[in-house]
């Protein structure tokens, strides 16, 4: 701290300006209570002079720190580490493009985020690195880190850059960076931690397992196909999927995050290749089932050709329960915003259609919550901000004691969300007694 008083930092003079400003304002307050000078405008002169000194000094202090650090991100980091640390503890599981949508929205409300990401990918740049270097596929993990990053737009573009020619054609710079980081520090998880520091990630990104796993599927005609990239384009309906080895070991950090969570989120994302692979790591499914957190499944908006043709919400839930059992879902969050006809027609030509949503508010013991969740441009996707606000409103409504001992944190979050209690009917809670 004494170094801040070193001559030449251009800091002391501006701190002194702020101090003098507050002294002037304090002097004006004393004159209002105990007028000892007959001049009637002196107190207002002191007030305005004090305000000018405070504003000038504060602006120059901020400018000095920004020039010294080389970025104005220090203010954002301070905010994220103080205010966002008051948010709920949330664990989100998935992969592909669905999980980053959840993370992009939630990072604006809490930094207590843990993303548990599938590592069954065997296609594209990730598959090549997996085969060449024997590392975990980094693609889905990279996307989640970018989604949680508090970094400059240029850095995000750099990590998402894909080479188009030469020997690196098809490779993504972010994937190569994670591969290099693993070799520099010695292991993949430590490399993720160091990479997260580079990107100023709000939260933690973890692989579901460190084992080299392969996803397999049995189709309705008995045919067996191997590999995530093949399963996603299955020619006929999928009957069952499983993982080799079947006894993959999860990270201890992932289990600890699930045990400490206030909310656990599954999806959105490809049912058989993004959501289920995490749950096929048996200890993860067991930890979720035993957790006291609120468990929410975010349903996809559109079906996926070759994977979930003609699926409704009930079909997604049934497939999850058939593979990993009941007790993993309390609430299903579904979109009820209409899709424009021109967009719907384009998806229809590709073999996709909107996922059918139930008319009832319950699927057995599971509560169904319809919300406006869409972002529609050239594609249909979940809007990160709408999705985050809907998830947090569900948490505040259905788990009012999530912040027990942290009531101020819950009030802060509720103020940010402006929660309308009328959005949920009385008694709209998950029926845990009917799970079995």
C-alpha positions as CSV (number, residue, x, y, z in Angstrom):
1,X,0.0,0.0,0.0
2,X,2.9,2.4,0.7
3,X,3.9,2.1,-3.0
4,X,0.7,4.1,-3.8
5,X,2.4,7.1,-2.2
6,X,5.5,6.8,-4.4
7,X,6.1,10.1,-6.3
8,X,5.2,10.1,-10.0
9,X,2.2,7.8,-10.0
10,X,-0.3,10.7,-10.6
11,X,-2.6,9.2,-8.0
12,X,-2.0,11.1,-4.8
13,X,-3.1,14.5,-6.2
14,X,-6.4,13.1,-7.4
15,X,-7.1,11.2,-4.2
16,X,-6.4,14.5,-2.4
17,X,-8.9,16.2,-4.7
18,X,-11.6,13.7,-3.8
19,X,-10.8,14.1,-0.1
20,X,-10.9,17.9,-0.3
21,X,-14.2,17.6,-2.1
22,X,-15.8,15.6,0.6
23,X,-14.4,18.0,3.2
24,X,-16.0,20.9,1.4
25,X,-19.4,19.1,1.3
26,X,-19.0,18.3,5.0
27,X,-18.2,21.9,5.8
28,X,-21.4,23.0,3.9
29,X,-23.4,20.5,5.9
30,X,-22.0,22.0,9.2
31,X,-22.9,25.5,8.0
32,X,-26.5,24.4,7.4
33,X,-26.8,23.1,11.0
34,X,-24.6,25.6,12.8
35,X,-24.3,28.8,10.7
36,X,-21.3,30.7,11.9
37,X,-20.8,32.9,8.8
38,X,-23.3,35.5,7.7
39,X,-22.7,35.0,4.0
40,X,-25.9,33.2,2.8
41,X,-24.4,31.6,-0.3
42,X,-21.2,30.2,1.2
43,X,-22.6,26.8,1.9
44,X,-23.8,26.4,-1.7
45,X,-20.4,27.5,-2.9
46,X,-18.8,24.8,-0.8
47,X,-21.3,22.1,-2.0
48,X,-20.7,22.8,-5.7
49,X,-17.0,23.2,-5.2
50,X,-16.9,19.9,-3.3
51,X,-18.9,18.1,-6.0
52,X,-16.6,19.3,-8.7
53,X,-13.5,18.2,-6.8
54,X,-15.0,14.8,-6.2
55,X,-16.1,14.2,-9.8
56,X,-12.8,15.5,-11.2
57,X,-10.7,13.5,-8.8
58,X,-12.7,10.3,-9.2
59,X,-12.5,10.6,-13.0
60,X,-8.8,11.1,-13.0
61,X,-8.2,8.2,-10.5
62,X,-10.2,5.9,-12.8
63,X,-8.2,7.2,-15.8
64,X,-4.9,6.7,-14.1
65,X,-5.7,3.1,-13.1
66,X,-7.0,2.3,-16.6
67,X,-3.8,3.7,-18.2
68,X,-1.6,1.7,-15.8
69,X,-3.5,-1.6,-16.3
70,X,-4.0,-1.0,-20.0
71,X,-7.7,-1.7,-19.9
72,X,-10.9,-0.4,-18.3
73,X,-12.0,-4.0,-17.4
74,X,-10.8,-3.5,-13.8
75,X,-14.2,-1.9,-13.0
76,X,-16.1,-4.8,-14.5
77,X,-14.0,-7.4,-12.7
78,X,-14.6,-5.6,-9.4
79,X,-18.3,-5.6,-10.1
80,X,-18.4,-9.3,-11.0
81,X,-16.3,-10.3,-8.0
82,X,-18.4,-8.4,-5.5
83,X,-22.0,-8.1,-6.7
84,X,-22.2,-11.3,-8.9
85,X,-20.7,-13.3,-6.0
86,X,-24.0,-12.8,-4.2
87,X,-25.9,-14.7,-6.8
88,X,-27.2,-18.3,-6.4
89,X,-25.0,-21.4,-6.9
90,X,-26.0,-22.8,-10.3
91,X,-24.8,-25.9,-12.1
92,X,-25.6,-26.3,-15.8
93,X,-25.0,-29.6,-17.7
94,X,-24.9,-30.0,-21.5
95,X,-22.8,-29.3,-24.5
96,X,-23.1,-28.1,-28.1
97,X,-24.6,-24.7,-28.7
98,X,-27.4,-25.0,-26.1
99,X,-25.3,-24.8,-22.9
100,X,-23.5,-21.6,-23.9
101,X,-26.9,-19.9,-24.3
102,X,-27.7,-20.6,-20.7
103,X,-24.3,-19.4,-19.5
104,X,-24.3,-16.2,-21.5
105,X,-27.5,-15.1,-19.7
106,X,-26.8,-16.3,-16.2
107,X,-23.3,-14.8,-16.0
108,X,-25.0,-11.3,-15.7
109,X,-26.7,-12.4,-12.5
110,X,-24.3,-14.7,-10.7
111,X,-20.6,-15.7,-10.9
112,X,-21.3,-18.9,-8.8
113,X,-21.7,-20.9,-12.0
114,X,-20.4,-24.3,-12.9
115,X,-20.7,-25.7,-16.4
116,X,-20.3,-29.5,-16.6
117,X,-19.6,-30.3,-20.3
118,X,-19.9,-33.5,-22.3
119,X,-16.6,-34.9,-23.6
120,X,-18.0,-37.5,-26.1
121,X,-17.4,-35.3,-29.2
122,X,-15.4,-37.1,-31.9
123,X,-16.0,-34.9,-34.9
124,X,-14.4,-31.8,-36.5
125,X,-11.4,-30.1,-34.9
126,X,-12.1,-31.7,-31.5
127,X,-12.1,-35.2,-33.0
128,X,-8.8,-34.6,-34.8
129,X,-7.1,-33.3,-31.6
130,X,-8.6,-36.1,-29.6
131,X,-7.1,-38.6,-32.1
132,X,-3.7,-36.9,-32.7
133,X,-2.9,-35.8,-29.1
134,X,-5.0,-38.1,-27.0
135,X,-6.6,-35.1,-25.2
136,X,-10.2,-34.5,-24.3
137,X,-12.3,-32.9,-27.1
138,X,-12.0,-29.2,-26.4
139,X,-14.7,-27.8,-28.7
140,X,-17.8,-27.7,-26.4
141,X,-15.6,-26.7,-23.4
142,X,-14.2,-23.8,-25.4
143,X,-17.6,-22.6,-26.3
144,X,-18.7,-22.6,-22.7
145,X,-15.6,-20.7,-21.6
146,X,-16.2,-18.0,-24.3
147,X,-19.8,-17.8,-23.1
148,X,-18.7,-17.1,-19.5
149,X,-15.8,-14.8,-20.5
150,X,-15.7,-11.2,-19.5
151,X,-13.2,-10.3,-22.2
152,X,-12.7,-8.0,-25.2
153,X,-14.6,-8.7,-28.4
154,X,-11.4,-9.2,-30.3
155,X,-10.2,-11.9,-27.9
156,X,-13.5,-13.7,-28.3
157,X,-13.1,-13.5,-32.1
158,X,-9.6,-14.9,-31.8
159,X,-10.6,-17.9,-29.7
160,X,-13.5,-18.7,-32.1
161,X,-11.3,-18.2,-35.3
162,X,-11.2,-21.3,-37.6
163,X,-8.4,-21.7,-40.0
164,X,-9.5,-22.2,-43.6
165,X,-6.4,-23.3,-45.4
166,X,-3.1,-25.1,-44.9
167,X,-2.3,-27.9,-42.5
168,X,-4.4,-26.2,-39.8
169,X,-7.5,-26.0,-42.0
170,X,-10.6,-26.9,-40.0
171,X,-8.9,-26.3,-36.7
172,X,-10.1,-23.7,-34.2
173,X,-7.6,-21.4,-32.5
174,X,-9.3,-21.8,-29.2
175,X,-9.0,-25.6,-29.4
176,X,-5.3,-25.3,-30.3
177,X,-4.8,-22.9,-27.4
178,X,-6.4,-25.4,-24.9
179,X,-4.2,-28.2,-26.4
180,X,-1.1,-26.1,-26.0
181,X,-2.1,-25.1,-22.4
182,X,-2.6,-28.7,-21.4
183,X,0.9,-29.6,-22.6
184,X,2.5,-26.5,-20.9
185,X,0.9,-27.0,-17.4
186,X,0.8,-30.8,-17.5
187,X,-2.9,-31.7,-17.3
188,X,-6.2,-30.7,-18.9
189,X,-8.1,-29.4,-15.8
190,X,-5.2,-27.1,-14.7
191,X,-5.0,-25.9,-18.3
192,X,-8.7,-25.0,-18.1
193,X,-8.1,-23.0,-15.0
194,X,-5.2,-21.0,-16.5
195,X,-7.2,-20.4,-19.7
196,X,-10.1,-19.2,-17.6
197,X,-7.8,-16.6,-16.1
198,X,-6.8,-15.4,-19.5
199,X,-10.4,-15.0,-20.5
200,X,-11.6,-13.6,-17.2
201,X,-14.3,-16.4,-17.0
202,X,-17.1,-15.8,-14.6
203,X,-17.5,-19.2,-13.1
204,X,-16.0,-22.7,-13.7
205,X,-16.0,-25.0,-16.7
206,X,-15.4,-28.7,-16.0
207,X,-15.4,-31.8,-18.2
208,X,-17.9,-34.4,-17.1
209,X,-15.1,-36.9,-16.9
210,X,-11.4,-37.2,-17.8
211,X,-11.8,-40.7,-19.2
212,X,-11.6,-41.3,-22.9
213,X,-15.3,-42.1,-23.5
214,X,-17.2,-43.2,-26.6
215,X,-20.9,-42.8,-27.2
216,X,-22.8,-45.7,-28.7
217,X,-26.4,-46.0,-29.9
218,X,-28.8,-48.8,-30.7
219,X,-31.4,-47.8,-33.4
220,X,-35.0,-49.0,-33.6
221,X,-34.0,-51.7,-36.1
222,X,-31.3,-53.1,-33.9
223,X,-28.4,-51.5,-35.7
224,X,-25.6,-50.2,-33.5
225,X,-23.7,-47.1,-34.4
226,X,-20.7,-45.6,-32.6
227,X,-19.5,-42.0,-32.1
228,X,-21.3,-38.8,-31.3
229,X,-20.9,-37.4,-34.8
230,X,-22.6,-40.4,-36.3
231,X,-25.4,-40.7,-33.7
232,X,-26.5,-37.1,-34.4
233,X,-27.3,-38.1,-37.9
234,X,-29.0,-41.4,-37.2
235,X,-31.1,-42.6,-40.2
236,X,-33.9,-44.1,-38.1
237,X,-35.1,-43.4,-34.5
238,X,-32.7,-44.0,-31.6
239,X,-33.8,-46.7,-29.1
240,X,-31.0,-46.5,-26.6
241,X,-27.6,-44.9,-26.0
242,X,-24.8,-45.9,-23.7
243,X,-21.2,-45.0,-22.9
244,X,-17.9,-46.9,-23.1
245,X,-16.5,-47.4,-20.6
246,X,-19.8,-47.5,-18.6
247,X,-18.0,-46.7,-15.3
248,X,-16.5,-43.4,-16.3
249,X,-15.3,-41.4,-13.3
250,X,-16.5,-37.8,-12.8
251,X,-14.3,-35.0,-11.4
252,X,-14.6,-34.5,-7.7
253,X,-15.1,-30.8,-8.3
254,X,-18.2,-31.5,-10.5
255,X,-19.8,-33.6,-7.7
256,X,-19.0,-31.0,-5.1
257,X,-20.6,-28.3,-7.3
258,X,-23.8,-30.4,-7.7
259,X,-24.0,-31.1,-3.9
260,X,-23.7,-27.3,-3.1
261,X,-26.0,-26.1,-5.9
262,X,-29.2,-24.1,-5.4
263,X,-30.3,-24.9,-9.0
264,X,-29.3,-27.6,-11.5
265,X,-30.1,-27.0,-15.2
266,X,-30.2,-29.7,-17.9
267,X,-30.3,-28.5,-21.5
268,X,-31.1,-27.1,-23.8
269,X,-29.2,-29.0,-26.4
270,X,-29.2,-32.2,-28.4
271,X,-31.0,-34.8,-26.2
272,X,-28.8,-37.9,-27.1
273,X,-25.5,-36.2,-27.8
274,X,-25.3,-33.2,-25.4
275,X,-27.6,-33.7,-22.4
276,X,-27.7,-37.5,-21.8
277,X,-23.9,-38.1,-22.1
278,X,-23.3,-36.1,-18.9
279,X,-26.0,-38.2,-17.1
280,X,-24.5,-41.5,-18.3
281,X,-21.6,-40.8,-16.0
282,X,-23.4,-42.6,-13.2
283,X,-22.1,-40.7,-10.2
284,X,-23.2,-37.4,-11.7
285,X,-26.8,-38.7,-12.2
286,X,-26.8,-40.0,-8.6
287,X,-25.5,-36.7,-7.2
288,X,-28.2,-34.8,-9.1
289,X,-30.9,-37.2,-7.8
290,X,-29.8,-36.8,-4.2
291,X,-29.3,-33.0,-4.4
292,X,-31.7,-30.7,-2.7
293,X,-31.3,-28.2,-5.5
294,X,-34.2,-27.2,-7.8
295,X,-33.7,-29.3,-11.0
296,X,-34.9,-27.7,-14.2
297,X,-34.9,-29.2,-17.7
298,X,-34.9,-26.6,-20.5
299,X,-36.7,-28.1,-23.4
300,X,-35.5,-27.6,-27.0
301,X,-37.6,-25.3,-29.2
302,X,-37.2,-27.4,-32.4
303,X,-36.8,-31.1,-33.1
304,X,-33.5,-32.3,-34.6
305,X,-33.6,-34.4,-37.8
306,X,-32.1,-37.8,-37.2
307,X,-32.1,-37.5,-33.4
308,X,-35.5,-36.3,-32.1
309,X,-37.8,-36.4,-35.1
310,X,-41.4,-35.6,-34.2
311,X,-40.6,-35.4,-30.4
312,X,-42.7,-33.5,-28.0
313,X,-41.7,-32.4,-24.5
314,X,-43.0,-35.6,-23.0
315,X,-40.9,-37.6,-25.3
316,X,-37.7,-35.8,-24.2
317,X,-38.6,-36.3,-20.5
318,X,-39.5,-40.0,-21.1
319,X,-36.2,-40.6,-22.9
320,X,-34.2,-39.1,-20.0
321,X,-36.1,-41.2,-17.5
322,X,-35.7,-44.4,-19.5
323,X,-31.9,-43.9,-19.5
324,X,-31.1,-42.5,-16.1
325,X,-34.3,-43.0,-14.0
326,X,-36.7,-40.6,-12.3
327,X,-35.9,-37.9,-9.8
328,X,-33.6,-35.7,-12.0
329,X,-36.3,-33.2,-13.0
330,X,-38.6,-31.0,-10.9
331,X,-39.5,-28.4,-13.5
332,X,-39.6,-28.3,-17.3
333,X,-39.2,-24.9,-18.9
334,X,-40.7,-24.7,-22.3
335,X,-41.1,-21.9,-24.9
336,X,-44.6,-20.8,-25.8
337,X,-43.7,-17.9,-28.1
338,X,-45.0,-18.5,-31.7
339,X,-42.4,-19.1,-34.4
340,X,-42.8,-17.0,-37.5
341,X,-44.3,-18.9,-40.5
342,X,-41.4,-18.1,-42.8
343,X,-38.9,-19.5,-40.3
344,X,-41.1,-22.5,-39.5
345,X,-41.3,-23.3,-43.2
346,X,-37.6,-23.2,-43.7
347,X,-37.1,-25.6,-40.7
348,X,-39.8,-27.9,-42.2
349,X,-37.9,-28.2,-45.4
350,X,-34.9,-29.4,-43.3
351,X,-37.0,-32.0,-41.5
352,X,-37.5,-30.1,-38.2
353,X,-40.6,-28.9,-36.5
354,X,-41.4,-27.1,-33.2
355,X,-41.2,-29.4,-30.1
356,X,-44.8,-30.1,-29.0
357,X,-45.6,-28.6,-25.5
358,X,-48.1,-30.1,-23.2
359,X,-51.4,-28.3,-22.5
360,X,-51.4,-29.3,-18.9
361,X,-49.1,-27.7,-16.3
362,X,-47.9,-31.0,-15.1
363,X,-46.2,-34.1,-16.4
364,X,-46.9,-36.4,-13.5
365,X,-44.9,-34.9,-10.6
366,X,-43.1,-32.5,-12.9
367,X,-44.2,-28.9,-13.2
368,X,-44.3,-27.4,-16.7
369,X,-43.6,-23.7,-16.9
370,X,-44.2,-22.0,-20.3
371,X,-42.3,-18.8,-21.0
372,X,-41.4,-16.5,-23.9
373,X,-37.8,-17.6,-24.6
374,X,-37.1,-17.1,-28.2
375,X,-34.6,-15.2,-30.2
376,X,-35.4,-15.5,-33.9
377,X,-33.3,-14.3,-36.8
378,X,-32.1,-16.7,-39.4
379,X,-32.3,-19.5,-36.9
380,X,-34.5,-20.3,-33.9
381,X,-32.7,-20.3,-30.6
382,X,-33.1,-19.5,-26.9
383,X,-32.5,-15.8,-26.1
384,X,-29.8,-15.9,-23.3
385,X,-31.3,-13.0,-21.3
386,X,-34.9,-14.2,-21.5
387,X,-33.8,-17.7,-20.5
388,X,-31.7,-16.5,-17.6
389,X,-34.5,-14.3,-16.2
390,X,-37.0,-17.1,-16.5
391,X,-34.8,-19.6,-14.7
392,X,-34.0,-17.2,-11.9
393,X,-37.7,-16.3,-11.5
394,X,-38.5,-20.0,-11.2
395,X,-35.8,-20.3,-8.5
396,X,-37.1,-17.4,-6.5
397,X,-40.7,-18.6,-6.7
398,X,-40.2,-22.2,-6.1
399,X,-37.2,-22.1,-3.7
400,X,-37.8,-19.0,-1.6
401,X,-35.3,-20.3,1.0
402,X,-32.5,-20.9,-1.5
403,X,-30.5,-18.0,0.1
404,X,-31.2,-19.1,3.7
405,X,-28.6,-17.2,5.7
406,X,-28.1,-15.0,2.6
407,X,-31.5,-13.2,2.5
408,X,-29.9,-10.0,1.3
409,X,-28.6,-11.8,-1.7
410,X,-32.1,-13.0,-2.6
411,X,-33.5,-9.5,-2.2
412,X,-30.7,-8.1,-4.5
413,X,-31.5,-10.7,-7.1
414,X,-35.3,-10.2,-6.9
415,X,-34.8,-6.4,-7.3
416,X,-32.7,-7.0,-10.4
417,X,-35.4,-9.3,-11.9
418,X,-38.4,-7.4,-10.7
419,X,-40.2,-10.7,-10.0
420,X,-43.9,-10.7,-10.4
421,X,-45.4,-13.3,-8.1
422,X,-48.6,-13.4,-10.2
423,X,-46.6,-15.1,-12.9
424,X,-47.0,-18.4,-11.1
425,X,-50.3,-19.7,-9.9
426,X,-50.7,-20.4,-6.2
427,X,-49.5,-23.8,-5.3
428,X,-47.5,-24.2,-8.5
429,X,-44.6,-26.3,-7.0
430,X,-43.0,-29.5,-8.0
431,X,-44.7,-32.5,-6.4
432,X,-41.8,-34.4,-4.9
433,X,-44.1,-36.9,-3.2
434,X,-45.1,-38.4,-6.5
435,X,-41.6,-39.0,-7.9
436,X,-41.5,-42.7,-7.3
